[in-house]
Amino acid sequence: MDERDFVSKKREAWDRLTALIDKANSAKGVRGLSREEILSLGPLYRRASSDLAFARAHAINKDLILHLNGLVGRAHALLYQAETSKSALGSLANFYLYEFPALLQKRFKFFAAAVIISVLSGLFAYWVVINHPAKLWLFVPESLKDSVEVWKSGKIADSAHVEMSAQLMTHNLQVGLVAFAGGVAGGVPSLTSMFGNGAMLGGMAALMTQIHKHSTFWPGILPHGFAELTAIFICGGAGFQIGLSLLMPGQYRRADAFRIAGMEGIKLVMGTVPLFIFAGVIEGMFSHLPIPANLRYAFAGLNGVLWYLYLFLPRRLLSDRNSPPFRNSNALGGVLEEPVRNSQTA
């Protein structure tokens, strides 16, 4: 392709990108762009970046290279400003109110996989322990023997402990991080983490069935359990997503697929922090108080419904309405919907 054909073929897209940048830099800013115009910014920016790389590689006219360089630079500045112009508090609110739940809903299949694996492992462990009580310790670590004895006694009533809450928050978050980090090993450690957590709960449930202590076991588990287990499922699902990106990158290069999955996984894990904090506070300050079991069941049901409404009530990202919905930064500083596979082609 000679220079004249190159310019003729690409000029329309360059002019379109220039017009959008000029409009976004007007008094209304990015808010003055329509949704269609916002969605077109990313593809136009990627094309201009690719065209700039092509022009440089083929020693096309220096003035054209300078023009494209300026155009890409202006587009980069617009995209970067659009993504970072919010206040820290506004960005945090947008993340927890919109971005995190929307991302979880988008990647629901990984969350569902974590839930299914945990439920099946729990049922399996329950069946094994019911039929072979001595095999309880296949599913429950022996380091928890003291805790098991407390549950067996049924004397779990205790006063609130602030220090215990802090310890539980830290421990639960560590469990979630381990489940997430297992994704870098193809998701196998994430799988074993989900299996182990489900099996431990199933084994304990079988023990409570054998000694008829469900009336004290579940009221001490459920008030904090909905938030705690949900957060762990989210972390495990994020680990599955990373593992799948490495094993089956699909249309992307493996490194690009891993980067995309990793960024989304980190956001999902960050989103679980309020759930882990809530679970730790409730477990240390409420779950084992000497109050009627019915009240603890009611509290568990209420917070479970509210958490799941928060996580799965459909919503639309604020970024879809007010700013470009781009996710991943590349070496040029642009924020891309997907990686550019070959920047040397026109």
N, C-alpha and C positions, 0 to 999 in steps of 0.2 A: 504494500500500500504506500503510494507516494504522499508527500506532505499535503498536496491540494485535496486529494481524496480523503485523507485523514481528517482534515479540518471540515470539509463538506459534510462528512458523515457524522461528526461529533458536535458540530456547532450548535445544533438545536438543543441538545442536552445541556451544554455549557450555558447557553443563554437562559434556559429555564432555571438552572441553579442560581445564576446571577440574579435573576428577577426575584426568586424566593428569598435570597439573602438580603437584597435591598428592601423587600417588603418587611422582613423580620427585623430589620434595623430601623424601621420607621418608628413613629411615636407609640404605636400599639405594641411593638415588640413581637415576640413569638406568638402572643395571644391573638395577633391579627391574622395569623395563618389559619386556613381551614384545616379540617382533619385530613383531607386528601393531600393538601400541600405539605402538611407535617409528615405524613407517611411517605411522601416522595422524596423528602430530603435525604434520607439514608441511602437509597439506591443511587440518586444523582451524585452524592458525595463519593460513593464507592467508584462509580464510573469515572468521575473526574480524577480521583487518585490513581486509578488504573491507567487512564490516558496520560497522566503526568509521567508515570513510570515508563510507559511505552515511548513517549517523546524523548525522555532522557536516554533510554537504551538505544534508540535509533538516531540520535544526534539530529533531531528535527530542529528547525529554526529556533534560535535562542530567545527571540522575542515571544514566540509561542510558549516556550517553556516557562518564561517569566510570568506570562499571563496565567497559565494553568497553575503555577505555583501560588500566585496570589489568590486565585479562585479557591484552591484547596485550603489555603491558609484561612481565608475568610469563612469558609464553610466549617472548618475545624473550630474556629473561635466561636461561631454561632452555636454549634452543637455542645461544645464544652461549657459555654455560659449557660445554655438552656438547662443542662443537667446539674450545674452546681450553684445556680443563682439563688436557690431557696435558702432560708435561714436554717441553722442546724436543727432547731426545734421543729420547724415546718417539715424538714426532710425526715426527721425521726417519726413524726406523726403520720406522714404520708406512707412511710415504710410499714409501720405496724397496722395502720388502719386499712391500707389498700394493697401495697406492693406485696407484702408477705402473704396475706390470705389469697390474693389472686395467683401468686406463684404456686402456692400449695395446691390450689384447685387445678391449675394447669398441669402439675406433675402428680395428680391424685393417684395415678396408677402405681407409682412407687410407694406412696403411703399405704395404699390398699394392699400391696404385696407384703409390706411389713406387718400389717394387721393380720393378714391371712396366715402367714408363717407362724406368728406368735400364737394365734388361736389354735392352729393345728398342732403345734408342739405342746400347748397346754392340754389339749384333749388327749394327746398321746401319753404325756406324763401322768395325767389323771388315771388313765386306764391301767398303766403299768403299776402305779403305786397302789391302786385299789386291789389289784390282783396279787401284787407282790410287795407288801408294805416295807420290807427291808431294803427295797431298791429306791427308797426316798432320796438317799444320799447320792444317787446318780444324777439327780436334778437340782438338789439343794446343796450348796457348798457347806462343807463341814465347819467352816469358820462361822456359820450362822447357827450352830447348834444351840447356843444360849438363847437366841431369838426364837428358835423353834420351841424350846422348852417353855418360854413365856407364853407363846401362842397356845401351846397345849394346855397350860394351866388355866387359860381363860382370864387371867388377872392382868389385863392390859391397861386398865385405868391408870392414868398418870396426870400430873399437872403439866401446864405449858412450860416449854423450855426454849428460850430464845437461842441459846448456843446450839441446841440440837437442831433447830430449824436451819441455822447457818451451815452446819455440817451436812445435813440432808440435801440442801441446795447444791452444795459443792459436789457431793457424791453423785447425785442424780445427773448433774451436768456432765460429770466425767463419764458416766455410762453413755450418755448421748453422744459425746464427742468420740468415744471409742467406736460406737456404732457407725458414726459418720466417717471417721478416718479409715475404717475398714474398706471403704470403697476403692482406695488406691491399690489394694491387693485383689482387684477384680471383684470386689463385693463379697468375697467369701467370709471374711471376719464379720462383716455386717450381718450376713445370713446367720452365722453362728451366734451372734449377739442376740438377734431377734428370737432364735430358737431357744437359747438359754434362758432369756427372760420369761418367755411364755411357758417353758417347761417348769421353771421354778414355781411360778404361780399355780400351774396345774398340779404339781406335786404337793404343794401346800394345801390346795383345795381338797385333794384326795385324803390327806391326813386329817383335815378338819371333818370330813365326812365320816371317817373311821371312828373318831373320838367325839363326834356330835358337838362340835364347837363352831359351827358356821354362824351362830347367833352373836359370837364375839369377834370372829375373824373378819367378816365382810364390813361391819360397821367401822372397824379400825383401818380398813384398806380403801374403801370406796371414796370417802370424802376428799382425799388427795389423789386417789388413783387415776381418776379420769384425766386430770391435767398431766400427771407424771407419765402415764403410759402413752398418752397422745404425743407428748413431746418426744419420747423415746422412739415411737413409730415414725415421726417426722424425720428424726436424725437417721434412723435406719433406712428410710426411704431415700434420703439424700445420698447415703452411702451406696445404695443399689444403683442410683442414677449415675454416679461416678464410675462404678464398676462396669455398668453397661456401656458407658462411653468409651471405655478402654477395650472392652471385648468386642463391641459391635459399633464402631464409630459412624457407620452409615455413610451418608454423602460427604461427610467432613473428613479432613485429615485427622488422624488419631489425636495429635496434640491440640488441634482446634476443638474437637469434640470434648476432650478432657477439660480444656480451659472453660468452655461454656458450662459444662456440667459442674465444674468446680465452683465457678462464680455463683451459680444458682444454688448449689449445695450450701455454700457459706451463708447465703442469705436465709435459706431455710433454717439452718442451725441458729443463726442470730435471732430469728423470729421465735424460737422456742424459749428464749430466756425468760419472758414473763410467765410462761407455763411452769418452768422449773422453779422459779421464785415462789409462785403461788403454791405449788405442791409442797415445797419445803416448809413454808410458813404454816400451811394447814396441817401437815403431818406432825410438826413439832408443837403446834399451839392449839390444835382442835381435835384431830382424829381420835386421840386416846383420852380425851376428857371424860370424867365419870358422868356423862349425860345420857339420856335415853337413846337407845339405838335408832328409834324411829326418827329422831331429830337429825341424827347423823346421816341416815338414809335420805331424808328430805334435802339436806344440804348438798349431799353428793349428787342427787338428781338435778337440783337447781343449777349447780355450777357446771355439771356436765352438759346440760342443755345450752347454757349461755356460752360456754367455750366452743361448742360445735356450731352454734349460730355465728359466732365471731369468725371462726375459721372457714366455714363452708357456705355462708350466705353469699350468693353471687353478687359481685360488685365490679365496677369498672374502674380501672386505674385512673387516678387524676392525671397521670402523664399522657393518657390517651386523649384527654381533652385540652390540656394546657401546654404541653411540651412534647418534644419528640420522644417516642417510646423506644429508645435505643438502650442497649444493655452493655455491650462489651467493648472496651477500649483496645485499640491496636497501637502499633508503634508510632503511627502518625498522630495519635491523640484523638482520632475520630471514634465515635461510638457506633458500633456496627450491630445490625441484627444478626449477621452471619459472617464468617470469615471469608476474605477474598482468597480464592483458591490459586489464582495465577495472575499476578499484577503485571506480567510482562505481555499479556495479550490485549489487543485492542478490541 
